[in-house]
Amino acid sequence: MPLNPEIRHPGPVSPDRDTRAPARVQPISFSIAPGQTVEEGLARGLRAAGCDSAYVEMSAAPLAPFAFVMPAPSPDDSHAAWYSPTIAHPAATVLRAGAIVGWREGAPFVHCHGSWQAEGGPVEMGHLLCPDSRAAAEIAVQGIGLTGGAFVSREDAETCFRLFAAEPMGMSPPRPRALAVTLKPNTDVPTALAAICREAGWRRARIRGIGSLNGAVFDDAPPMHSFASEFLVLDGRYDAPQEAGEGNAEEVGAARLRIAIVDVDGAIFEGWLVPGECPVCVTCEFVLTEEDGAPPVGQGATT
């Protein structure tokens, strides 16, 4: 059973518990120039690649100035969870971060989670404020670009937040090798992603993304009890079994995700999620890509 009760958001519960958009996929790489904000740099990279949307990662990235927020309780009943006040540093180095690059009101928009460290300070984690953080040197960016499907920021009636939704952009490919996916609150992440991969007819897939959980149980680390959190997928795979049958989630095909996650007190957890124990708090955003000959989960997967 999940650690926490189902989280109740102020709006009506949507009958659709995920959004999906099929897409063509391509690897992308570019740089954020010194002085650019992270949002400016990622937007230019997306346009140069000619993609509709993307999931990108950066590491060992110096930013100055630097600003972020962490998950926090809502100050009133208008939302089920909220953000901390802005935490700012003159400079910090991003250790690892993942970002969904999509659209809001016709302009590129970025949602980014990760971990970082200011000089002499502790490792911190949360939601990077991309318009307020600038590259202090050239930053290499790598990721997966999507064409034909994208993440578009919309008002969400259930949570009363403005959130990314996966939406088609023009004609869908005849046999998509990628899906843009968002998950709704109280949806178990590994279970939902496994079902989506099975419905796509995929035997193996790579999972990249970010989101928030209402508690999380790991099979190799202590549980995270916080009702609000921010996470980054460090390694994610779906591997279908040779024959699906009765048994636990892994025996019938499971999504395996190793994540780093921060709670409302700033404590950071890392581990492999246990299916059935990892419900969405507000939203999760994933890029799923079909893979042929993908290595087994946990054997040195890298982006």
URUR-V372682 format. One record per run of one state. SS is the DSSP state (H for helix, E for strand, C for the rest). FROM is the first residue (numbers start at 1). TO is the last residue. If there is no record, write none. Layout:
<<SS | FROM | TO> <SS | FROM | TO>>
//
This chain:
<<C | 1 | 17> <E | 18 | 32> <C | 33 | 36> <E | 37 | 37> <H | 38 | 49> <C | 50 | 52> <E | 53 | 63> <C | 64 | 65> <E | 66 | 69> <C | 70 | 70> <E | 71 | 72> <C | 73 | 81> <E | 82 | 83> <C | 84 | 86> <E | 87 | 89> <C | 90 | 91> <E | 92 | 104> <C | 105 | 106> <E | 107 | 117> <C | 118 | 122> <E | 123 | 128> <C | 129 | 129> <H | 130 | 132> <C | 133 | 133> <E | 134 | 135> <C | 136 | 138> <E | 139 | 147> <C | 148 | 148> <E | 149 | 155> <C | 156 | 161> <E | 162 | 168> <C | 169 | 177> <E | 178 | 183> <C | 184 | 187> <E | 188 | 188> <H | 189 | 199> <C | 200 | 203> <E | 204 | 213> <C | 214 | 215> <E | 216 | 216> <C | 217 | 217> <E | 218 | 218> <C | 219 | 223> <E | 224 | 224> <C | 225 | 229> <E | 230 | 239> <C | 240 | 253> <E | 254 | 262> <C | 263 | 267> <E | 268 | 273> <C | 274 | 278> <E | 279 | 290> <C | 291 | 303>>
//
